Amino acid sequence: MIGIIATQKNSVKVDHWWYYTQVFLYFTVMYRYFSV
């Protein structure tokens, strides 16, 4: 997957990086919400 992203344009790489960051934050919030 990293190799595929590396072959894309910088803008696409940033979009993927921002997408995975949002997913990570989403699961972090959901985990903390259900762990209460």
N, C-alpha and C positions, 0 to 999 in steps of 0.2 A: 504493500500500500504506500509506503514511504517513497519507493522508487517511482510509482505512478504519479504521486503528488510532485515529486522533484522534476518530472518532465513537463509539468504544466507551467503556466505563467505565474508570476509572483502574485497577481491579484487573486488567482484561483487558490494558490497556496494559503493566502491570508484568509480567504473565505472558508477553506476547510479547517484551518487552525481555529477560527472564531466559532465555527459550527461545533467542533469537538469540545471547545471550551464551554460553550453553552450547555452541551449534553452533560459534561462533567459537573457543572454547577447545579444542573437540574437534579441529577441523581444524588448529589450531596445534600441538597435541600430536602428532597423526599426522604432520604435516609434519616436525617435529623428529625424530620416531622414525625415519622413512624416510630422512631426510637424513644420518643418522649413517653 
